[in-house]
Amino acid sequence: MTVQLEWPPDVVDRLTQEARQKGLSLGDYVLQTVLRLHGSELQDDEAKRKARDEAGRSIRELRKGNVLGPDLTIRDLIEEGRRF
């Protein structure tokens, strides 16, 4: 597949220089950079998913054994919250 990008000359010059320093063509350097960034994005999504799962497990663990009491209902708490 061929992709054509219209970038300012100074950006192209800078990227070309960075590519040469790494011993790559401009096209290979841009492809490598895009793939690396896309890969880190996928890793970030996976880390976020794991953090959400862990937070859920932690919340479920913390609420074990917590009760409202014999005379307190959820409706009482709702009404209490409405007062403020």
C-alpha positions as CSV (number, residue, x, y, z in Angstrom):
1,M,0.0,0.0,0.0
2,T,1.2,3.5,-0.8
3,V,0.5,6.5,1.4
4,Q,1.2,10.1,0.4
5,L,1.6,12.7,3.1
6,E,1.8,16.4,2.6
7,W,4.2,17.7,5.4
8,P,6.1,20.9,5.8
9,P,9.6,20.7,4.4
10,D,11.2,21.4,7.8
11,V,9.4,18.3,9.3
12,V,10.5,16.2,6.3
13,D,14.1,17.4,6.7
14,R,14.1,16.6,10.4
15,L,12.6,13.1,9.9
16,T,15.0,12.4,7.1
17,Q,18.0,13.3,9.3
18,E,16.7,11.1,12.1
19,A,16.2,8.2,9.7
20,R,19.8,8.6,8.4
21,Q,21.1,8.6,11.9
22,K,19.4,5.2,12.4
23,G,20.5,3.9,9.0
24,L,17.0,3.7,7.6
25,S,15.2,5.2,4.7
26,L,12.6,7.8,5.4
27,G,9.7,5.5,4.6
28,D,11.1,2.7,6.8
29,Y,11.7,5.1,9.7
30,V,8.2,6.6,9.5
31,L,6.7,3.0,9.4
32,Q,8.8,1.9,12.3
33,T,7.7,5.0,14.3
34,V,4.0,4.5,13.6
35,L,4.1,0.8,14.5
36,R,6.0,1.5,17.7
37,L,3.5,4.2,18.7
38,H,0.5,2.0,17.8
39,G,2.0,-0.9,19.9
40,S,2.4,1.3,22.9
41,E,-1.2,2.5,22.6
42,L,-2.3,-1.2,22.7
43,Q,-0.1,-1.8,25.7
44,D,-1.7,1.3,27.4
45,D,-5.2,-0.1,26.7
46,E,-4.3,-3.4,28.2
47,A,-2.8,-1.7,31.3
48,K,-6.0,0.3,31.7
49,R,-8.1,-2.8,31.5
50,K,-6.1,-4.6,34.1
51,A,-6.2,-1.6,36.4
52,R,-10.0,-1.4,36.1
53,D,-10.3,-5.2,36.8
54,E,-8.1,-4.8,39.9
55,A,-10.1,-1.8,41.1
56,G,-13.3,-3.8,40.8
57,R,-11.8,-6.7,42.7
58,S,-10.6,-4.4,45.4
59,I,-14.0,-2.7,45.8
60,R,-15.7,-6.1,46.1
61,E,-13.2,-7.3,48.6
62,L,-13.5,-4.1,50.7
63,R,-17.3,-4.3,50.9
64,K,-17.3,-7.8,52.3
65,G,-18.6,-7.9,55.8
66,N,-19.8,-4.3,55.7
67,V,-23.5,-4.0,56.7
68,L,-25.7,-1.0,57.2
69,G,-27.0,-2.1,60.6
70,P,-30.2,-3.5,61.9
71,D,-32.2,-0.2,61.7
72,L,-30.6,1.5,58.7
73,T,-31.8,0.9,55.1
74,I,-30.6,2.1,51.8
75,R,-33.7,4.3,51.6
76,D,-32.5,6.0,54.8
77,L,-29.2,6.8,53.2
78,I,-30.8,8.1,50.1
79,E,-33.0,10.5,52.1
80,E,-30.0,11.5,54.2
81,G,-28.1,12.4,51.0
82,R,-31.0,14.5,49.8
83,R,-30.8,16.7,52.8
84,F,-27.5,18.2,51.7
